[in-house]
Amino acid sequence: MRVMLDTNIFISAALFPKGRAALQKALNPPYEPVVCDYVIDELHRKFHEKFPDKITELDAFLYIIQGNMEVVPTPEEENPFEAKIRDAKDRPILRAALNAHADLFLTGDKDFLESSVVDPRIIGVADFLDNME
């Protein structure tokens, strides 16, 4: 099962036990973790903004885990389904998930969780930990 990981999953994994557990679960079978280049760029932007003294640690972390996941490009061309996401800055991530044929989209972002998107299935950390085997 292909699972696209959102930016906030990585940040949550760095800060909270449930976030770490969700990332660890997503990185192991039966899941095939996928991340898009847009998310990686967004992680760098967020760390420069909020944790500038932790950039080296972020780069080391990404270097280690990128061997365990597929990194996919974010398509330039918009997809009509992405209009279901309120925040236009999040739409490229959905576009990448659709293009990568993700089965699940793991996120903590309310714009995704409250959207009417059904494919890929959007799931939060608690549901992923409690209801996915």
DSSP file with accessible surface (Angstrom, degrees, kcal/mol):
  #  RESIDUE AA STRUCTURE BP1 BP2  ACC     N-H-->O    O-->H-N    N-H-->O    O-->H-N    TCO  KAPPA ALPHA  PHI   PSI    X-CA   Y-CA   Z-CA
    1    1 A M              0   0   87      0, 0.0    31,-2.6     0, 0.0     2,-0.4   0.000 360.0 360.0 360.0 122.1    0.0    0.0    0.0
    2    2 A R  E     -a   32   0A  44     99,-0.3   102,-2.2    29,-0.2   101,-2.2  -0.644 360.0-169.8 -81.4 127.1    1.5    3.3   -1.1
    3    3 A V  E     -ab  33 104A   0     29,-2.0    31,-2.6    -2,-0.4     2,-0.4  -0.974  11.5-149.5-124.7 117.4    1.4    6.0    1.5
    4    4 A M  E     -ab  34 105A   0    100,-2.9   102,-2.8    -2,-0.5     2,-0.5  -0.718  16.4-143.1 -82.6 133.5    2.3    9.6    0.7
    5    5 A L  E     - b   0 106A   0     29,-2.5    31,-0.4    -2,-0.4     2,-0.2  -0.857   8.9-143.3-103.2 130.7    3.8   11.5    3.7
    6    6 A D    >>  -     0   0    2    100,-2.0     3,-1.3    -2,-0.5     4,-1.0  -0.462  27.5-106.0 -86.9 162.6    2.9   15.1    4.3
    7    7 A T  H >> S+     0   0    5      1,-0.3     4,-1.6     2,-0.2     3,-0.7   0.894 117.4  57.3 -53.3 -46.3    5.4   17.7    5.6
    8    8 A N  H 3> S+     0   0   45      1,-0.2     4,-2.8     2,-0.2    -1,-0.3   0.730  95.6  65.4 -67.7 -17.8    3.8   17.8    9.1
    9    9 A I  H <> S+     0   0    1     -3,-1.3     4,-2.2    97,-0.2    -1,-0.2   0.918 103.9  45.9 -67.4 -40.8    4.3   14.1    9.5
   10   10 A F  H <X S+     0   0    7     -4,-1.0     4,-1.4    -3,-0.7    -2,-0.2   0.917 115.0  46.3 -67.8 -41.8    8.1   14.6    9.5
   11   11 A I  H  X S+     0   0   32     -4,-1.6     4,-1.3     1,-0.2     3,-0.3   0.934 113.0  49.9 -66.9 -42.5    7.9   17.6   11.9
   12   12 A S  H  X S+     0   0   26     -4,-2.8     4,-3.1     1,-0.2     8,-0.4   0.886 106.8  55.9 -61.7 -37.8    5.5   15.6   14.2
   13   13 A A  H  < S+     0   0    6     -4,-2.2    -1,-0.2     6,-0.4     7,-0.2   0.846 107.8  49.2 -64.2 -31.7    7.9   12.7   14.1
   14   14 A A  H  < S+     0   0   64     -4,-1.4    -1,-0.2    -3,-0.3    -2,-0.2   0.786 124.1  28.6 -76.6 -24.4   10.7   15.0   15.4
   15   15 A L  H  < S+     0   0   88     -4,-1.3    -2,-0.2    -3,-0.3    -3,-0.2   0.708 115.2  45.5-111.6 -24.6    8.6   16.4   18.2
   16   16 A F     X  -     0   0  118     -4,-3.1     4,-2.3    -5,-0.2     5,-0.2  -0.970  64.5-133.2-133.5 142.0    6.0   13.8   19.4
   17   17 A P  H  > S+     0   0   94      0, 0.0     4,-2.6     0, 0.0     5,-0.2   0.885 109.7  50.7 -57.8 -41.6    6.0   10.1   20.2
   18   18 A K  H  > S+     0   0  131      1,-0.2     4,-2.4     2,-0.2     5,-0.2   0.879 109.3  52.1 -66.2 -35.1    2.8    9.4   18.1
   19   19 A G  H  > S+     0   0    1     -7,-0.4     4,-2.4     2,-0.2    -6,-0.4   0.913 110.3  47.8 -64.4 -43.2    4.4   11.2   15.2
   20   20 A R  H  X S+     0   0  122     -4,-2.3     4,-2.8    -8,-0.4    -2,-0.2   0.919 111.7  50.5 -62.1 -43.1    7.5    9.1   15.5
   21   21 A A  H  X S+     0   0   39     -4,-2.6     4,-2.5     2,-0.2    -2,-0.2   0.906 110.8  49.0 -63.0 -40.8    5.4    5.9   15.7
   22   22 A A  H  X S+     0   0    0     -4,-2.4     4,-2.5     2,-0.2    -1,-0.2   0.926 113.0  46.6 -66.0 -44.1    3.3    6.9   12.6
   23   23 A L  H  X S+     0   0    9     -4,-2.4     4,-1.7     2,-0.2    -2,-0.2   0.937 112.7  49.7 -64.2 -44.7    6.5    7.6   10.6
   24   24 A Q  H  < S+     0   0  132     -4,-2.8     4,-0.3     1,-0.2    -2,-0.2   0.918 112.1  48.3 -59.8 -43.9    8.1    4.4   11.7
   25   25 A K  H >< S+     0   0   52     -4,-2.5     3,-1.4     1,-0.2     6,-0.3   0.922 110.8  50.8 -61.7 -43.7    4.9    2.4   10.8
   26   26 A A  H 3< S+     0   0    0     -4,-2.5    -1,-0.2     1,-0.3    -2,-0.2   0.774 104.7  58.2 -66.5 -26.1    4.7    4.1    7.4
   27   27 A L  T 3< S+     0   0   32     -4,-1.7    -1,-0.3    -3,-0.2    -2,-0.2   0.485 101.7  67.3 -82.5  -2.9    8.4    3.3    6.6
   28   28 A N  S X  S-     0   0   81     -3,-1.4     3,-1.9    -4,-0.3    40,-0.0  -0.869  89.3 -51.2-121.8 153.9    7.8   -0.5    7.0
   29   29 A P  T 3  S+     0   0  117      0, 0.0     3,-0.1     0, 0.0    -1,-0.1  -0.218 114.5  37.7 -56.4 145.3    5.9   -3.1    5.1
   30   30 A P  T 3  S+     0   0   79      0, 0.0     2,-0.2     0, 0.0    -4,-0.1  -0.973 112.5  76.4 -88.2  10.9    3.1   -3.5    4.1
   31   31 A Y    <   -     0   0   12     -3,-1.9   -29,-0.2    -6,-0.3    -5,-0.0  -0.570  60.3-156.6 -88.2 146.8    3.5    0.2    3.4
   32   32 A E  E     -a    2   0A 101    -31,-2.6   -29,-2.0    -2,-0.2     2,-0.1  -0.928  25.2-143.6-116.1  96.8    5.5    1.7    0.5
   33   33 A P  E     -a    3   0A  11      0, 0.0    37,-2.5     0, 0.0     2,-0.4  -0.414  19.3-174.2 -70.4 140.1    6.3    5.2    1.7
   34   34 A V  E     +ac   4  70A   0    -31,-2.6   -29,-2.5    35,-0.2     2,-0.3  -0.988   7.1 179.3-132.5 139.1    6.3    8.0   -0.9
   35   35 A V  E     - c   0  71A   1     35,-2.6    37,-2.5    -2,-0.4     2,-0.3  -0.990  20.7-134.0-136.8 145.1    7.3   11.7   -0.4
   36   36 A C  E >>  - c   0  72A   0    -31,-0.4     4,-1.7    -2,-0.3     3,-0.6  -0.676  22.6-117.3 -99.4 157.7    7.3   14.4   -3.1
   37   37 A D  H 3> S+     0   0   62     35,-2.2     4,-2.6    -2,-0.3     5,-0.2   0.830 114.2  62.6 -61.0 -28.7   10.1   16.9   -3.7
   38   38 A Y  H 3> S+     0   0   48     34,-0.3     4,-2.5     1,-0.2    -1,-0.2   0.908 102.8  49.2 -62.9 -41.9    7.7   19.7   -2.8
   39   39 A V  H <> S+     0   0    0     -3,-0.6     4,-2.8     2,-0.2    -1,-0.2   0.916 110.4  50.3 -64.4 -42.7    7.4   18.3    0.7
   40   40 A I  H  X S+     0   0   20     -4,-1.7     4,-2.0     2,-0.2    -2,-0.2   0.936 112.4  46.8 -62.8 -43.2   11.2   18.0    1.1
   41   41 A D  H  X S+     0   0   88     -4,-2.6     4,-2.4     1,-0.2    -2,-0.2   0.909 112.0  51.1 -63.1 -41.2   11.5   21.6   -0.1
   42   42 A E  H  X S+     0   0   20     -4,-2.5     4,-2.9     2,-0.2     5,-0.2   0.895 106.6  54.6 -65.1 -38.1    8.8   22.7    2.3
   43   43 A L  H  X S+     0   0    1     -4,-2.8     4,-2.5     1,-0.2    -1,-0.2   0.932 109.0  48.1 -59.0 -45.3   10.6   20.9    5.2
   44   44 A H  H  X S+     0   0   48     -4,-2.0     4,-2.5     2,-0.2    -2,-0.2   0.924 112.0  49.3 -62.0 -43.8   13.7   22.9    4.4
   45   45 A R  H  X S+     0   0  119     -4,-2.4     4,-2.0     1,-0.2    -2,-0.2   0.935 112.5  47.3 -60.6 -46.6   11.7   26.1    4.3
   46   46 A K  H  X S+     0   0   67     -4,-2.9     4,-3.2     1,-0.2     5,-0.5   0.893 112.8  48.7 -63.7 -40.6   10.0   25.4    7.6
   47   47 A F  H  X S+     0   0   22     -4,-2.5     4,-1.9    -5,-0.2     7,-0.3   0.904 110.2  50.7 -68.6 -39.3   13.2   24.5    9.3
   48   48 A H  H  < S+     0   0  114     -4,-2.5    -1,-0.2    -5,-0.2    -2,-0.2   0.886 117.7  42.0 -61.3 -36.4   15.0   27.6    8.0
   49   49 A E  H  < S+     0   0  136     -4,-2.0    -2,-0.2    -5,-0.2    -1,-0.2   0.919 133.3  15.2 -75.1 -47.7   12.0   29.6    9.4
   50   50 A K  H  < S+     0   0  124     -4,-3.2    -3,-0.2     1,-0.2    -2,-0.2   0.721 136.7  25.9-106.2 -28.8   11.4   27.9   12.8
   51   51 A F    ><  +     0   0   63     -4,-1.9     3,-2.6    -5,-0.5     4,-0.2  -0.404  62.4 157.4-134.5  57.1   14.5   25.8   13.6
   52   52 A P  G >  S+     0   0   80      0, 0.0     3,-0.9     0, 0.0    -1,-0.1   0.791  75.6  58.0 -60.5 -24.2   17.5   27.4   11.7
   53   53 A D  G 3  S+     0   0  120      1,-0.2     4,-0.2     2,-0.1     3,-0.1   0.474 101.8  57.6 -83.1   1.7   20.0   25.8   14.1
   54   54 A K  G <>  +     0   0   91     -3,-2.6     4,-2.3    -7,-0.3    -1,-0.2   0.225  68.3 107.0-114.8  14.2   18.7   22.3   13.2
   55   55 A I  H <> S+     0   0   27     -3,-0.9     4,-2.7     1,-0.2     5,-0.2   0.911  80.0  52.2 -61.3 -42.1   19.2   22.3    9.4
   56   56 A T  H  > S+     0   0  110      1,-0.2     4,-2.3     2,-0.2    -1,-0.2   0.921 110.0  48.9 -61.5 -42.2   22.2   19.9    9.6
   57   57 A E  H  > S+     0   0  100      2,-0.2     4,-2.6     1,-0.2    -1,-0.2   0.895 110.5  51.2 -65.2 -40.0   20.1   17.5   11.7
   58   58 A L  H  X S+     0   0    7     -4,-2.3     4,-3.0     2,-0.2     5,-0.2   0.946 110.3  48.7 -61.0 -47.7   17.3   17.7    9.1
   59   59 A D  H  X S+     0   0   73     -4,-2.7     4,-2.3     1,-0.2    -2,-0.2   0.908 112.6  47.9 -60.9 -40.9   19.7   17.0    6.2
   60   60 A A  H  X S+     0   0   50     -4,-2.3     4,-2.2    -5,-0.2    -1,-0.2   0.929 112.7  49.2 -64.7 -44.2   21.2   14.0    8.1
   61   61 A F  H  X S+     0   0   72     -4,-2.6     4,-2.6     1,-0.2     5,-0.3   0.940 112.6  46.7 -60.5 -48.6   17.7   12.7    8.9
   62   62 A L  H  X S+     0   0    9     -4,-3.0     4,-2.4     1,-0.2    -1,-0.2   0.893 109.9  54.3 -63.8 -37.7   16.5   13.0    5.3
   63   63 A Y  H  X S+     0   0  190     -4,-2.3     4,-0.6    -5,-0.2    -1,-0.2   0.924 111.8  45.2 -60.7 -42.8   19.6   11.4    4.0
   64   64 A I  H >< S+     0   0  117     -4,-2.2     3,-0.6     1,-0.2    -2,-0.2   0.940 119.3  38.1 -68.3 -47.5   19.0    8.4    6.3
   65   65 A I  H >< S+     0   0   11     -4,-2.6     3,-2.3     1,-0.2     4,-0.2   0.748  97.3  76.5 -83.3 -19.6   15.3    7.9    5.6
   66   66 A Q  H >< S+     0   0   72     -4,-2.4     3,-1.2     1,-0.3    -1,-0.2   0.799  88.4  62.6 -63.5 -22.2   15.3    8.7    1.9
   67   67 A G  T << S+     0   0   71     -3,-0.6    -1,-0.3    -4,-0.6    -2,-0.2   0.678 103.1  51.1 -71.4 -14.5   16.8    5.3    1.2
   68   68 A N  T <  S+     0   0   97     -3,-2.3     2,-0.3    -4,-0.1    -1,-0.2   0.288 111.7  46.3-103.8   5.7   13.6    3.9    2.7
   69   69 A M  S <  S-     0   0   20     -3,-1.2     2,-0.5    -4,-0.2   -35,-0.2  -0.979  80.4-109.5-146.1 159.6   11.1    5.8    0.6
   70   70 A E  E     -c   34   0A  94    -37,-2.5   -35,-2.6    -2,-0.3     2,-0.6  -0.767  25.7-150.7 -89.6 130.2   10.4    6.8   -2.9
   71   71 A V  E     -c   35   0A  63     -2,-0.5   -35,-0.2   -37,-0.2   -37,-0.0  -0.917  19.3-170.7-102.0 122.6   10.9   10.4   -3.7
   72   72 A V  E     -c   36   0A  13    -37,-2.5   -35,-2.2    -2,-0.6   -34,-0.3  -0.840  22.5-110.5-114.8 151.6    8.6   11.5   -6.5
   73   73 A P        -     0   0   83      0, 0.0    26,-0.1     0, 0.0    27,-0.0  -0.427  27.6-120.9 -75.3 153.8    8.5   14.8   -8.5
   74   74 A T        -     0   0   21     -2,-0.1    19,-0.1    25,-0.0    22,-0.1  -0.870  32.6-122.7 -93.6 118.1    5.6   17.2   -8.1
   75   75 A P        -     0   0   32      0, 0.0    21,-0.1     0, 0.0    20,-0.1  -0.293   8.3-145.1 -61.8 144.8    3.9   17.6  -11.5
   76   76 A E  S    S+     0   0  177      2,-0.1     2,-0.2    19,-0.1    19,-0.0   0.875  76.9  84.9 -74.1 -40.3    3.7   21.2  -12.8
   77   77 A E  S    S-     0   0  165      1,-0.1     2,-0.0    18,-0.0     0, 0.0  -0.463  83.6-120.8 -73.7 129.7    0.3   20.8  -14.4
   78   78 A E        -     0   0  144     -2,-0.2    -1,-0.1     1,-0.0    -2,-0.1  -0.284  17.4-140.1 -68.2 152.9   -2.6   21.3  -12.1
   79   79 A N    >   -     0   0   45      1,-0.1     3,-1.7    12,-0.1     4,-0.3  -0.940  14.6-130.3-113.2 136.1   -5.2   18.5  -11.5
   80   80 A P  G >  S+     0   0  116      0, 0.0     3,-1.3     0, 0.0     4,-0.1   0.819 104.7  63.7 -57.0 -29.2   -8.9   19.4  -11.3
   81   81 A F  G >  S+     0   0  114      1,-0.3     3,-1.8     2,-0.1     4,-0.1   0.754  85.4  73.3 -67.0 -23.0   -9.2   17.4   -8.0
   82   82 A E  G X  S+     0   0    6     -3,-1.7     3,-2.0     1,-0.3    -1,-0.3   0.709  75.5  78.6 -70.7 -13.7   -6.8   19.7   -6.2
   83   83 A A  G <  S+     0   0   69     -3,-1.3    -1,-0.3    -4,-0.3    -2,-0.1   0.693  78.7  73.8 -65.1 -13.7   -9.5   22.4   -6.0
   84   84 A K  G <  S+     0   0   86     -3,-1.8     2,-0.5    -4,-0.1    32,-0.4   0.585  81.2  83.5 -74.8  -8.2  -11.0   20.3   -3.2
   85   85 A I  S <  S-     0   0    0     -3,-2.0     6,-0.1     1,-0.1    27,-0.1  -0.863  70.8-152.8-100.4 122.4   -8.1   21.5   -1.0
   86   86 A R  S    S+     0   0  145     -2,-0.5     2,-0.8    25,-0.4    -1,-0.1   0.906  79.7  67.7 -59.7 -48.3   -8.7   25.0    0.6
   87   87 A D    >>  -     0   0   48      1,-0.2     3,-2.0     2,-0.0     4,-0.7  -0.684  69.2-157.1 -84.3 112.2   -5.1   26.0    0.9
   88   88 A A  G >4 S+     0   0   62     -2,-0.8     3,-0.7     1,-0.3    -1,-0.2   0.793  91.5  64.5 -59.3 -26.9   -3.6   26.5   -2.6
   89   89 A K  G 34 S+     0   0  134      1,-0.2    -1,-0.3     2,-0.1     4,-0.2   0.743 102.3  50.2 -68.6 -21.5   -0.1   26.0   -1.1
   90   90 A D  G X> S+     0   0    7     -3,-2.0     4,-1.4     1,-0.2     3,-1.0   0.632  87.5  85.3 -88.3 -16.1   -1.1   22.4   -0.3
   91   91 A R  H <X S+     0   0   69     -4,-0.7     4,-2.5    -3,-0.7     5,-0.2   0.852  81.1  58.9 -60.4 -38.1   -2.5   21.5   -3.7
   92   92 A P  H 3> S+     0   0   18      0, 0.0     4,-2.3     0, 0.0    -1,-0.3   0.851 102.8  55.5 -60.8 -29.0    0.9   20.5   -5.3
   93   93 A I  H <> S+     0   0    0     -3,-1.0     4,-2.3     2,-0.2    -2,-0.2   0.931 108.9  45.7 -69.6 -43.0    1.2   17.8   -2.6
   94   94 A L  H  X S+     0   0    0     -4,-1.4     4,-2.8     2,-0.2     5,-0.2   0.924 110.9  54.7 -62.4 -41.9   -2.2   16.3   -3.5
   95   95 A R  H  X S+     0   0   27     -4,-2.5     4,-2.5     1,-0.2    -2,-0.2   0.922 109.6  46.6 -56.7 -44.0   -1.2   16.6   -7.2
   96   96 A A  H  X S+     0   0    0     -4,-2.3     4,-2.2     2,-0.2    -1,-0.2   0.895 110.7  52.5 -66.6 -40.6    2.0   14.6   -6.4
   97   97 A A  H  <>S+     0   0    0     -4,-2.3     5,-2.5     2,-0.2     4,-0.3   0.914 111.8  46.2 -61.7 -42.9    0.0   12.0   -4.4
   98   98 A L  H ><5S+     0   0   32     -4,-2.8     3,-1.3     1,-0.2    -2,-0.2   0.933 113.4  48.6 -64.4 -44.6   -2.4   11.5   -7.3
   99   99 A N  H 3<5S+     0   0   95     -4,-2.5    -2,-0.2     1,-0.3    -1,-0.2   0.828 111.2  50.3 -65.9 -31.5    0.4   11.3   -9.8
  100  100 A A  T 3<5S-     0   0    9     -4,-2.2    -1,-0.3    -5,-0.2    -2,-0.2   0.426 110.4-123.1 -86.6   0.4    2.3    8.7   -7.6
  101  101 A H  T < 5 -     0   0  146     -3,-1.3   -99,-0.3    -4,-0.3    -3,-0.2   0.898  41.5-174.2  57.1  45.5   -0.9    6.6   -7.3
  102  102 A A      < -     0   0    5     -5,-2.5   -99,-0.2     1,-0.1    -1,-0.2  -0.460  23.0-160.1 -69.7 140.4   -0.8    6.8   -3.5
  103  103 A D  S    S+     0   0   77   -101,-2.2    18,-2.1     1,-0.2     2,-0.3   0.796  79.1  26.0 -85.2 -36.2   -3.4    4.7   -1.7
  104  104 A L  E     -bd   3 121A   4   -102,-2.2  -100,-2.9    16,-0.2     2,-0.5  -0.942  62.1-154.7-127.2 150.8   -3.1    6.7    1.5
  105  105 A F  E     -bd   4 122A   0     16,-2.8    18,-2.6    -2,-0.3     2,-0.6  -0.964  17.0-155.6-124.9 109.0   -2.1   10.3    2.3
  106  106 A L  E     +bd   5 123A   0   -102,-2.8  -100,-2.0    -2,-0.5     2,-0.3  -0.780  33.5 138.0 -91.1 120.9   -0.9   10.6    5.9
  107  107 A T        -     0   0    0     16,-2.3    18,-0.3    -2,-0.6    -2,-0.1  -0.971  52.2-151.1-154.6 163.8   -1.2   14.1    7.3
  108  108 A G        +     0   0   44     -2,-0.3     2,-0.5    16,-0.2    16,-0.1   0.241  63.6 119.6-117.2   5.8   -2.2   16.2   10.2
  109  109 A D    >>  -     0   0   34      1,-0.2     4,-2.7     2,-0.0     3,-0.9  -0.615  55.9-151.7 -80.9 120.0   -3.3   19.1    8.1
  110  110 A K  H 3> S+     0   0  140     -2,-0.5     4,-2.7     1,-0.3    -1,-0.2   0.802  93.8  65.4 -62.2 -30.8   -7.0   20.0    8.6
  111  111 A D  H 34 S+     0   0   31      1,-0.2   -25,-0.4     2,-0.2    -1,-0.3   0.882 112.5  34.5 -60.5 -36.2   -7.2   21.3    5.0
  112  112 A F  H X4 S+     0   0    1     -3,-0.9     3,-1.4     2,-0.2     5,-0.3   0.915 118.0  51.3 -78.6 -49.0   -6.6   17.8    3.8
  113  113 A L  H 3< S+     0   0   71     -4,-2.7    -2,-0.2     1,-0.3    -3,-0.2   0.814 115.0  42.9 -62.0 -31.0   -8.4   16.0    6.6
  114  114 A E  T 3< S+     0   0  116     -4,-2.7    -1,-0.3    -5,-0.2    -2,-0.2   0.375  94.7 104.5 -96.7   4.7  -11.6   18.1    6.2
  115  115 A S  S <  S-     0   0   26     -3,-1.4   -30,-0.1    -5,-0.1     7,-0.1  -0.266  79.1-120.8 -78.8 171.0  -11.5   18.0    2.4
  116  116 A S        +     0   0   76    -32,-0.4     2,-0.2    -2,-0.0    -1,-0.1   0.237  67.7 131.6 -95.9  15.2  -13.9   15.8    0.3
  117  117 A V        +     0   0   16     -5,-0.3     5,-0.5   -33,-0.2    -2,-0.1  -0.486  24.8 169.6 -69.4 130.0  -10.9   14.0   -1.3
  118  118 A V        +     0   0  121      1,-0.3    -1,-0.2    -2,-0.2    -2,-0.0   0.541  51.2  83.0-115.9 -15.7  -11.5   10.2   -1.2
  119  119 A D  S    S+     0   0  114      1,-0.3    -1,-0.3     2,-0.1     2,-0.2  -0.925  97.0  28.0-138.9 109.7   -8.7    9.1   -3.5
  120  120 A P  S    S-     0   0    1      0, 0.0     2,-0.3     0, 0.0    -1,-0.3   0.532 108.1-118.3 -74.1 160.6   -6.1    8.8   -2.1
  121  121 A R  E     -d  104   0A 115    -18,-2.1   -16,-2.8    -2,-0.2     2,-0.5  -0.514  25.9-141.0 -68.0 124.8   -7.7    8.1    1.3
  122  122 A I  E     +d  105   0A  27     -5,-0.5     2,-0.4    -2,-0.3   -16,-0.2  -0.799  27.5 176.5 -93.5 128.7   -6.6   11.0    3.6
  123  123 A I  E     -d  106   0A   3    -18,-2.6   -16,-2.3    -2,-0.5     2,-0.1  -0.986  21.8-136.1-138.4 140.5   -5.8    9.8    7.1
  124  124 A G     >  -     0   0   12     -2,-0.4     4,-2.4   -18,-0.2     5,-0.2  -0.412  35.4 -99.8 -88.4 171.4   -4.5   11.4   10.3
  125  125 A V  H  > S+     0   0   23    -18,-0.3     4,-2.8     1,-0.2     5,-0.2   0.919 118.9  49.5 -59.0 -50.1   -1.9   10.0   12.6
  126  126 A A  H  > S+     0   0   46      1,-0.2     4,-2.6     2,-0.2     5,-0.3   0.935 114.0  45.3 -60.9 -45.6   -4.3    8.6   15.3
  127  127 A D  H  > S+     0   0   81      2,-0.2     4,-2.9     1,-0.2     5,-0.4   0.895 112.6  51.9 -64.4 -39.5   -6.4    6.7   12.7
  128  128 A F  H  X S+     0   0    0     -4,-2.4     4,-1.2     1,-0.2    -2,-0.2   0.936 114.6  42.2 -62.1 -45.1   -3.3    5.5   10.9
  129  129 A L  H  < S+     0   0   43     -4,-2.8    -2,-0.2    -5,-0.2    -1,-0.2   0.894 124.6  35.2 -69.2 -38.8   -1.9    4.1   14.2
  130  130 A D  H  < S+     0   0  117     -4,-2.6    -2,-0.2    -5,-0.2    -3,-0.2   0.794 127.9  27.7 -87.9 -31.2   -5.2    2.7   15.5
  131  131 A N  H  < S+     0   0  102     -4,-2.9     2,-0.5    -5,-0.3    -3,-0.2   0.496  98.0  82.4-117.3  -6.1   -6.9    1.4   12.3
  132  132 A M     <        0   0   22     -4,-1.2     0, 0.0    -5,-0.4     0, 0.0  -0.889 360.0 360.0-105.7 132.6   -4.4    0.5    9.7
  133  133 A E              0   0  197     -2,-0.5    -2,-0.0  -103,-0.0    -3,-0.0  -0.708 360.0 360.0-107.0 360.0   -2.7   -2.9    9.8
